[in-house]
Amino acid sequence: MKERTVLIVDDNPTNLGVVADYLEEFEFEILTALDGRDGLAKARSINPEIILLDVMMPGIDGFETCRQLKLDDDIKDIPVVFMTALAKEEDKIKGFEVGGTDYITKPVHQQEVLLRLRTQLRLQDQRQAIQQAKKLLQQLLEDVAETKTLASPDVAQQLEVNQKTIAQTLELLAKISKK
């Protein structure tokens, strides 16, 4: 059974093959695209869990591809890891400014790619868990408020304390999710 879906966007079939073959050994489902436009189309239709993206490609480059990904509400939260020969500091900074979550310079070391992918996926899982917890707590807060109106004064007082605790927890989760 395949564990996670990775979209690799690179105009060099050799680079695609080497990274794809290695990641498949670790039960990743690999999808590929040879340019930014095809990468955007596949991201929209398949919604992969993470994208490995080259920068230097014909047509729209990886930076513009990432910028467009981040403008689309349906796919903007997919982590994008740049994988490129551009190693200058300004290139790395640009990669993060357009929405990349990590930046790997070529030639890539396969184990490094694997570890960085796993790290980004773990972070993504944590962000999603925080969002789910926020939704559940918000619903609980609403339920407590409704129940409080029906409760006796003693019970209503205890529910008020619970309501404040839930609200504080929501505030904390909101702060965490902004970082």
ZADO-1210 file (C-alpha; in nm, 4 decimals, padded with zeros to 6 digits):
<atoms>
<atom x="00.0000" y="00.0000" z="00.0000" code="MET" pos="1"/>
<atom x="00.1368" y="00.3415" z="-00.0973" code="LYS" pos="2"/>
<atom x="00.1820" y="00.5753" z="00.1963" code="GLU" pos="3"/>
<atom x="00.1879" y="00.9321" z="00.0550" code="ARG" pos="4"/>
<atom x="00.1494" y="01.1028" z="-00.2829" code="THR" pos="5"/>
<atom x="00.4420" y="01.3106" z="-00.4116" code="VAL" pos="6"/>
<atom x="00.4311" y="01.5205" z="-00.7277" code="LEU" pos="7"/>
<atom x="00.7769" y="01.5754" z="-00.8776" code="ILE" pos="8"/>
<atom x="00.7996" y="01.8572" z="-01.1316" code="VAL" pos="9"/>
<atom x="01.1264" y="01.8632" z="-01.3275" code="ASP" pos="10"/>
<atom x="01.1991" y="01.9062" z="-01.6970" code="ASP" pos="11"/>
<atom x="01.4873" y="01.6583" z="-01.6817" code="ASN" pos="12"/>
<atom x="01.3563" y="01.2998" z="-01.7133" code="PRO" pos="13"/>
<atom x="01.6796" y="01.1614" z="-01.5663" code="THR" pos="14"/>
<atom x="01.6418" y="01.3691" z="-01.2497" code="ASN" pos="15"/>
<atom x="01.2768" y="01.2675" z="-01.2280" code="LEU" pos="16"/>
<atom x="01.3601" y="00.9009" z="-01.2632" code="GLY" pos="17"/>
<atom x="01.6372" y="00.8928" z="-01.0057" code="VAL" pos="18"/>
<atom x="01.4358" y="01.0662" z="-00.7339" code="VAL" pos="19"/>
<atom x="01.1110" y="00.8867" z="-00.8222" code="ALA" pos="20"/>
<atom x="01.2722" y="00.5422" z="-00.8150" code="ASP" pos="21"/>
<atom x="01.4328" y="00.6101" z="-00.4779" code="TYR" pos="22"/>
<atom x="01.1154" y="00.7436" z="-00.3160" code="LEU" pos="23"/>
<atom x="00.9068" y="00.4542" z="-00.4509" code="GLU" pos="24"/>
<atom x="01.1281" y="00.2214" z="-00.2449" code="GLU" pos="25"/>
<atom x="00.9807" y="00.3930" z="00.0614" code="PHE" pos="26"/>
<atom x="00.6181" y="00.3387" z="-00.0446" code="GLU" pos="27"/>
<atom x="00.5559" y="00.6864" z="-00.1854" code="PHE" pos="28"/>
<atom x="00.3148" y="00.7118" z="-00.4750" code="GLU" pos="29"/>
<atom x="00.4994" y="00.9204" z="-00.7329" code="ILE" pos="30"/>
<atom x="00.3414" y="01.1451" z="-00.9937" code="LEU" pos="31"/>
<atom x="00.5541" y="01.3426" z="-01.2363" code="THR" pos="32"/>
<atom x="00.5294" y="01.6498" z="-01.4560" code="ALA" pos="33"/>
<atom x="00.7869" y="01.7848" z="-01.7016" code="LEU" pos="34"/>
<atom x="00.6992" y="02.1547" z="-01.6713" code="ASP" pos="35"/>
<atom x="00.5239" y="02.4068" z="-01.4510" code="GLY" pos="36"/>
<atom x="00.1952" y="02.4135" z="-01.6420" code="ARG" pos="37"/>
<atom x="00.1594" y="02.0358" z="-01.6295" code="ASP" pos="38"/>
<atom x="00.2614" y="02.0436" z="-01.2620" code="GLY" pos="39"/>
<atom x="-00.0123" y="02.2964" z="-01.1839" code="LEU" pos="40"/>
<atom x="-00.2707" y="02.0904" z="-01.3730" code="ALA" pos="41"/>
<atom x="-00.1717" y="01.7691" z="-01.1921" code="LYS" pos="42"/>
<atom x="-00.1656" y="01.9412" z="-00.8544" code="ALA" pos="43"/>
<atom x="-00.5194" y="02.0684" z="-00.9142" code="ARG" pos="44"/>
<atom x="-00.6550" y="01.7355" z="-01.0363" code="SER" pos="45"/>
<atom x="-00.4766" y="01.4994" z="-00.7982" code="ILE" pos="46"/>
<atom x="-00.4049" y="01.7179" z="-00.4923" code="ASN" pos="47"/>
<atom x="-00.0772" y="01.5500" z="-00.3885" code="PRO" pos="48"/>
<atom x="00.0391" y="01.5665" z="-00.0289" code="GLU" pos="49"/>
<atom x="00.3703" y="01.7321" z="-00.1219" code="ILE" pos="50"/>
<atom x="00.5419" y="01.8731" z="-00.4309" code="ILE" pos="51"/>
<atom x="00.9105" y="01.8537" z="-00.5261" code="LEU" pos="52"/>
<atom x="00.9661" y="02.1392" z="-00.7697" code="LEU" pos="53"/>
<atom x="01.2581" y="02.2272" z="-00.9953" code="ASP" pos="54"/>
<atom x="01.3127" y="02.5978" z="-01.0622" code="VAL" pos="55"/>
<atom x="01.4786" y="02.6129" z="-01.4033" code="MET" pos="56"/>
<atom x="01.2226" y="02.4815" z="-01.6510" code="MET" pos="57"/>
<atom x="01.0936" y="02.5962" z="-01.9898" code="PRO" pos="58"/>
<atom x="00.7724" y="02.7987" z="-01.9882" code="GLY" pos="59"/>
<atom x="00.6878" y="02.9070" z="-01.6382" code="ILE" pos="60"/>
<atom x="00.9727" y="02.8460" z="-01.3970" code="ASP" pos="61"/>
<atom x="00.9417" y="02.6815" z="-01.0578" code="GLY" pos="62"/>
<atom x="00.9155" y="03.0101" z="-00.8685" code="PHE" pos="63"/>
<atom x="00.6164" y="03.1199" z="-01.0770" code="GLU" pos="64"/>
<atom x="00.4668" y="02.7713" z="-01.0573" code="THR" pos="65"/>
<atom x="00.4848" y="02.7874" z="-00.6776" code="CYS" pos="66"/>
<atom x="00.3408" y="03.1399" z="-00.6724" code="ARG" pos="67"/>
<atom x="00.0434" y="03.0191" z="-00.8787" code="GLN" pos="68"/>
<atom x="-00.0038" y="02.7137" z="-00.6545" code="LEU" pos="69"/>
<atom x="-00.0243" y="02.9392" z="-00.3508" code="LYS" pos="70"/>
<atom x="-00.2935" y="03.1556" z="-00.5153" code="LEU" pos="71"/>
<atom x="-00.5276" y="02.8586" z="-00.5614" code="ASP" pos="72"/>
<atom x="-00.7347" y="02.7987" z="-00.2454" code="ASP" pos="73"/>
<atom x="-00.7753" y="02.4286" z="-00.3258" code="ASP" pos="74"/>
<atom x="-00.4008" y="02.3532" z="-00.3345" code="ILE" pos="75"/>
<atom x="-00.2320" y="02.6428" z="-00.1537" code="LYS" pos="76"/>
<atom x="-00.1593" y="02.4374" z="00.1587" code="ASP" pos="77"/>
<atom x="00.0406" y="02.1672" z="-00.0218" code="ILE" pos="78"/>
<atom x="00.4036" y="02.1907" z="00.0942" code="PRO" pos="79"/>
<atom x="00.6433" y="02.2765" z="-00.1893" code="VAL" pos="80"/>
<atom x="01.0073" y="02.1698" z="-00.1660" code="VAL" pos="81"/>
<atom x="01.2313" y="02.3285" z="-00.4260" code="PHE" pos="82"/>
<atom x="01.4901" y="02.0947" z="-00.5734" code="MET" pos="83"/>
<atom x="01.7235" y="02.2963" z="-00.7956" code="THR" pos="84"/>
<atom x="02.0776" y="02.3729" z="-00.9050" code="ALA" pos="85"/>
<atom x="02.0282" y="02.7381" z="-00.8067" code="LEU" pos="86"/>
<atom x="02.2346" y="02.7630" z="-00.4890" code="ALA" pos="87"/>
<atom x="02.2722" y="03.1387" z="-00.4392" code="LYS" pos="88"/>
<atom x="02.1311" y="03.2899" z="-00.1234" code="GLU" pos="89"/>
<atom x="01.8970" y="03.5200" z="-00.3178" code="GLU" pos="90"/>
<atom x="01.7519" y="03.2191" z="-00.5032" code="ASP" pos="91"/>
<atom x="01.6862" y="03.0374" z="-00.1778" code="LYS" pos="92"/>
<atom x="01.5251" y="03.3471" z="-00.0293" code="ILE" pos="93"/>
<atom x="01.3061" y="03.3872" z="-00.3371" code="LYS" pos="94"/>
<atom x="01.1985" y="03.0237" z="-00.3054" code="GLY" pos="95"/>
<atom x="01.0729" y="03.0832" z="00.0464" code="PHE" pos="96"/>
<atom x="00.9172" y="03.4195" z="-00.0436" code="GLU" pos="97"/>
<atom x="00.7002" y="03.2624" z="-00.3156" code="VAL" pos="98"/>
<atom x="00.5736" y="02.9972" z="-00.0738" code="GLY" pos="99"/>
<atom x="00.8267" y="02.7149" z="-00.0673" code="GLY" pos="100"/>
<atom x="00.8590" y="02.5225" z="00.2575" code="THR" pos="101"/>
<atom x="01.2101" y="02.3881" z="00.1944" code="ASP" pos="102"/>
<atom x="01.4925" y="02.4196" z="-00.0574" code="TYR" pos="103"/>
<atom x="01.7316" y="02.1456" z="-00.1668" code="ILE" pos="104"/>
<atom x="02.0223" y="02.2156" z="-00.4008" code="THR" pos="105"/>
<atom x="02.1340" y="01.9780" z="-00.6736" code="LYS" pos="106"/>
<atom x="02.3032" y="01.7467" z="-00.6993" code="PRO" pos="107"/>
<atom x="02.0584" y="01.6028" z="-00.4496" code="VAL" pos="108"/>
<atom x="02.1410" y="01.3385" z="-00.1961" code="HIS" pos="109"/>
<atom x="01.8575" y="01.0899" z="-00.1993" code="GLN" pos="110"/>
<atom x="01.8493" y="01.0278" z="00.1741" code="GLN" pos="111"/>
<atom x="01.8373" y="01.4039" z="00.2381" code="GLU" pos="112"/>
<atom x="01.5407" y="01.4356" z="00.0014" code="VAL" pos="113"/>
<atom x="01.3619" y="01.1534" z="00.1841" code="LEU" pos="114"/>
<atom x="01.4258" y="01.3051" z="00.5274" code="LEU" pos="115"/>
<atom x="01.3185" y="01.6534" z="00.4197" code="ARG" pos="116"/>
<atom x="01.0007" y="01.5140" z="00.2605" code="LEU" pos="117"/>
<atom x="00.9160" y="01.3225" z="00.5753" code="ARG" pos="118"/>
<atom x="00.9786" y="01.6333" z="00.7875" code="THR" pos="119"/>
<atom x="00.7518" y="01.8478" z="00.5703" code="GLN" pos="120"/>
<atom x="00.4812" y="01.5817" z="00.5718" code="LEU" pos="121"/>
<atom x="00.5004" y="01.5535" z="00.9508" code="ARG" pos="122"/>
<atom x="00.4687" y="01.9335" z="00.9809" code="LEU" pos="123"/>
<atom x="00.1731" y="01.9264" z="00.7415" code="GLN" pos="124"/>
<atom x="00.0070" y="01.6545" z="00.9514" code="ASP" pos="125"/>
<atom x="00.0563" y="01.8672" z="01.2636" code="GLN" pos="126"/>
<atom x="-00.0939" y="02.1754" z="01.0954" code="ARG" pos="127"/>
<atom x="-00.3943" y="01.9708" z="00.9871" code="GLN" pos="128"/>
<atom x="-00.4350" y="01.8259" z="01.3373" code="ALA" pos="129"/>
<atom x="-00.4304" y="02.1773" z="01.4848" code="ILE" pos="130"/>
<atom x="-00.6953" y="02.2920" z="01.2370" code="GLN" pos="131"/>
<atom x="-00.9135" y="01.9910" z="01.3215" code="GLN" pos="132"/>
<atom x="-00.8687" y="02.0528" z="01.6950" code="ALA" pos="133"/>
<atom x="-00.9695" y="02.4165" z="01.6459" code="LYS" pos="134"/>
<atom x="-01.2879" y="02.3115" z="01.4654" code="LYS" pos="135"/>
<atom x="-01.3779" y="02.0592" z="01.7350" code="LEU" pos="136"/>
<atom x="-01.3132" y="02.3075" z="02.0149" code="LEU" pos="137"/>
<atom x="-01.5154" y="02.5764" z="01.8398" code="GLN" pos="138"/>
<atom x="-01.8079" y="02.3352" z="01.8142" code="GLN" pos="139"/>
<atom x="-01.7660" y="02.2405" z="02.1803" code="LEU" pos="140"/>
<atom x="-01.7605" y="02.6086" z="02.2754" code="LEU" pos="141"/>
<atom x="-02.0880" y="02.6628" z="02.0911" code="GLU" pos="142"/>
<atom x="-02.2425" y="02.3538" z="02.2521" code="ASP" pos="143"/>
<atom x="-02.1380" y="02.4685" z="02.6001" code="VAL" pos="144"/>
<atom x="-02.2855" y="02.8142" z="02.5386" code="ALA" pos="145"/>
<atom x="-02.6150" y="02.6589" z="02.4311" code="GLU" pos="146"/>
<atom x="-02.6221" y="02.4146" z="02.7229" code="THR" pos="147"/>
<atom x="-02.5425" y="02.6933" z="02.9694" code="LYS" pos="148"/>
<atom x="-02.8699" y="02.8688" z="02.8838" code="THR" pos="149"/>
<atom x="-03.0634" y="02.5566" z="02.9847" code="LEU" pos="150"/>
<atom x="-02.8682" y="02.4714" z="03.2999" code="ALA" pos="151"/>
<atom x="-02.9296" y="02.5478" z="03.6657" code="SER" pos="152"/>
<atom x="-02.7262" y="02.8384" z="03.8099" code="PRO" pos="153"/>
<atom x="-02.4645" y="02.6080" z="03.9693" code="ASP" pos="154"/>
<atom x="-02.4166" y="02.4082" z="03.6507" code="VAL" pos="155"/>
<atom x="-02.4180" y="02.7266" z="03.4425" code="ALA" pos="156"/>
<atom x="-02.1381" y="02.8667" z="03.6592" code="GLN" pos="157"/>
<atom x="-01.9251" y="02.5554" z="03.6006" code="GLN" pos="158"/>
<atom x="-02.0013" y="02.5679" z="03.2285" code="LEU" pos="159"/>
<atom x="-01.8829" y="02.9318" z="03.2270" code="GLU" pos="160"/>
<atom x="-01.5456" y="02.8167" z="03.3634" code="VAL" pos="161"/>
<atom x="-01.5302" y="02.5418" z="03.1013" code="ASN" pos="162"/>
<atom x="-01.6231" y="02.7906" z="02.8320" code="GLN" pos="163"/>
<atom x="-01.3351" y="03.0201" z="02.9303" code="LYS" pos="164"/>
<atom x="-01.0900" y="02.7289" z="02.9280" code="THR" pos="165"/>
<atom x="-01.2024" y="02.6242" z="02.5811" code="ILE" pos="166"/>
<atom x="-01.1750" y="02.9825" z="02.4552" code="ALA" pos="167"/>
<atom x="-00.8208" y="03.0113" z="02.5948" code="GLN" pos="168"/>
<atom x="-00.7245" y="02.6850" z="02.4302" code="THR" pos="169"/>
<atom x="-00.8622" y="02.8102" z="02.0982" code="LEU" pos="170"/>
<atom x="-00.6570" y="03.1293" z="02.1324" code="GLU" pos="171"/>
<atom x="-00.3445" y="02.9250" z="02.2001" code="LEU" pos="172"/>
<atom x="-00.4064" y="02.7036" z="01.8964" code="LEU" pos="173"/>
<atom x="-00.4623" y="03.0153" z="01.6838" code="ALA" pos="174"/>
<atom x="-00.1229" y="03.1503" z="01.7936" code="LYS" pos="175"/>
<atom x="00.0490" y="02.8200" z="01.7241" code="ILE" pos="176"/>
<atom x="-00.1032" y="02.7862" z="01.3787" code="SER" pos="177"/>
<atom x="00.0147" y="03.1361" z="01.2771" code="LYS" pos="178"/>
<atom x="00.3811" y="03.0518" z="01.3425" code="LYS" pos="179"/>
</atoms>
